[in-house]
């Protein structure tokens, strides 16, 4: 994959004309002024994808940061998520999210995790209705298994556009990537650094070869695989460093070596 293909505005196709930027800012565990300034900084640096969730309790600060920035709302891709425990109150939860974020529609609304550990097609149906009503441009899930995604598709006829899951180099599994691709589901990864040994030789070697950090190599690895990634930080220098991944390209050998770190393990958030 050419580095020219993975430009700062690189994106993956969702439903219809909807495209999701491959690199976004995660906001888990960030609140108040910290998340406000993280979002402002990210938008100033060129990010155009902000990920939040109702359970993060930061939608209002995120919305204020987007509103106060010099970037037009139409240029910012906003994702939020329905908490599993609020299944049955989808409409009210969505209305509250829209109000907090200060927008008339989301770009992507996800079920944060399977309610009660089950797929719950009836909950998915409420997201379909929200999309049809124009309250969100695309819909998807988070922390769902392939079998649960298939259940949603089989019952409703609509496949989630995105599955946001824990994803990092030590979790890499080509079978999981292929299963999502076969169904037309965009794989989006969170916590790209948390469970990874930054001292792993393939990361250290690639970082040294390109004058980058292991963290930047990890993000570039995601992008070259076409996997959406949402690193989180509230520190300006780290937010900037996480976006500084478009001026180098990992070779085929480097990608294969990093792929080789995969074990398929990991935990859910």
N, C-alpha and C positions, 0 to 999 in steps of 0.2 A: 504494500500500500504506500503510495507516495505521500510525503509530508504535505504536498500541496492539496491533497484530498482532505487531510485532517486540519483544516484551517480553523481559526477562532470561531467562525460561524458554522462549523460542521454540525450536522444534525441527522437524526434518523426519522424516517417517515412513519407516521402513525395512521390515523384514519383520514381518508380523503386528502386534503391539502395540509393537514396538521403535521408539523415537524417539531421534534423535541431536540434542543441543543444537546450535544453529546457530553459537554462539560457544564456542570451547574454547581451552585453553592448549597450545601446542606446546612440545616439550622437546628438539628437535634441538640437538645440541652443548652441552647442559647436563648436568652431572654432579655427583655428590657433594652437598655441603651447598648449593651454588647451586641445583640443581634441587629439592632437598628443600624449601627455603624458598620457592622460586617456587611450587611446588604448594600448600604450606600457605597462602601468601598468597592465591593464586587462589581456593582453596576458601573462605577467610575472606571474600573479597570477593563471592562469589556464583557463581563459575564452577562448573559441574557436568560439565565435559567435559575430560578430560586425554588428550592424545595422546602416545604414546611408540612405541618400536620396539626389537626385539632388538638391532639394530646400533647403537643409541644408547648401549648399555651403561649405562643408568640406571634400568632397571625396578625394581631393588631400592630405590633411593632414592625413586622415585615411589611405590612401594607403601607404604613406611614413612611417607611424608608423608600419604597418604590414610588409613592406619591411625591415625596420630597426630592427625588433624584431628578436629573435633567434628562433621563431616558423616558420616552413615551411608553405608556402602559402597553400599547400594541406591540412593542418590541420585546417585552419581558414575558417569558414562559413561566407561569405560576402553577405549582403543584401543591395540593393539600390532600389530606387523607381522612377518611371516616373511621373513627375508633370502632373496634369490634363491639364494644359494650353499648354502642349507640345504634346498633342494628335495630331497625324498627322505628327509629326517629331520624331517618335519612334526610327528609325534607327540612326539618327544623335545623339539623346540624349544618346542612349545606347553606341555608339562609344565614345562619350565624357566621359561618366562615366567610361568605361573600361580604357581609357587613364589616367584619373585622378587617378583611383584606382591602376593603374599599374598592371593590370591583363588581361589575354586573355579571361576570362569568369567569370561571376558571379555565385554564388551558388543559389541566389534567386533574381528575379526581380519582383517588384510589381507595379501595377497602384496605385498611392498614394491615390487617392480618385476618385469617379465616375466623369468623365469629364462632366461639366455642370449639375451634379446631376443625370446623366443617366448612365446606364450600359455600353453602347457603345461597343457592340460585335466586331465591326470592329477594335477597338483599341486592344481589347483582342486578336484578330486574329494575330496582329503584334507581340505580345508577344509569341504566339504559334510558329510563324515562327522563332523568335529569339532562342527559345529553340531548335527547330528542326535544326537550323544552328549551334548549339553547343556554342552559345554565353552566355547561362545561363543554369544551370542544372535544375532549377525548376522555375515556374512562379506562381504568385498569385495576390491578390488584397489587398487593405487597405481601411477601412471605407465603405465597401460595405454592403448592406442589403442582407438577405437571398434571397429575391425576385430577386435582381440584379444578384446575383451569379447564380441563376437558369436560368435567361435569358441568361447569357454567356454560360452555359452548353447546353441549348436547341438550341441555334443558332450555336454553333461551335462544340459541342460534347466533349468539353474539360472543365473540372471543375477546378477552381483555387485550387492549392495545399494548399494555406494559405490565411486566411483573417486576416489582422492585424488591430485590433480595440482598442479603448479605453476600458480598462478592469481593474476593481479594486473590492475590496470586496463589496463595496456598490452598485456596478452595477451587481453583480452576479445574473444570471438568468439561472436556469437549462434548460429551454426550448431553450435558445440561444445555450448553450453548446451542447444539443442534436441535434439541427438542423444542426450544423456544422458537428458533428460526423456522422450523418446519410448520409451526402453527401461526406464524406471522406475528409473534409476540416479541416486542422489544425487551431485551434484558437490560435492566437498570440496576447498578450495584451501589450499595451504601457501605460505609466504614471500610474504605479501601486500604487503610493503613493499620487499623487496630490489631489485627491478628497476624500481621506479617513481620518476619524477622528482617529488619533493614540491613542486617549484616550478611544476608544470603549472597554468596558469590555472584550469581547471575545479575543481581541488582547492583552490587558494588562495581562489578566489571563494566556494566553498561553505563552507570553513572560516571565512572572515570573516563570512559571513552568519549562521552558527549559533553563533559563539563557540567553535569547536572547532579541532583541529589537522587538517592534511591526513591524518595517519594515522587519526584517528578517522572522518573522512569516508570513507576507503577501507573501513574495517570496516563502516560503516553501509551503504555501497554494496553490499557482499557480502550483508549481511543482507536488504536490500530486494529483492535478486535471489533470495533463498532459497538462497544458496550457503553451505555450511558453511565456516567460516574458523577457522584455528588460529594466531593470532599468537604468536610466541615471545619471551619476555623473562625475565630473572632479576632485573630491577630492580623493586622494589616500586611505584615511581611509574609505571613504564610498564605493569606488569601492571594497575594500577588504571585508568590512562588508557584502556587497551584495552577495559576493561569499561564505561567511561563513554560508551556510545554508544546508550543507549536512551531518551534524553530529547529527541531531535530527529528530524526527518524530512526527507530530501532530497526536493525537489520533482521532478516529472516532468521539468522542463527541466534541473535539475541532474543527475539520473540520466542523461539523454540526452547531456549534455555530457561526463560522465565516460566513458560508453560509447564516445564518439567518440575517446577516447584509445587505444582498442584497436588492436592491430596483428597479434595472433595469434602473436607470436614468443615467445621464452622458452626456458629450459633445464630439464632434469630434475634433481631432486635424487637 
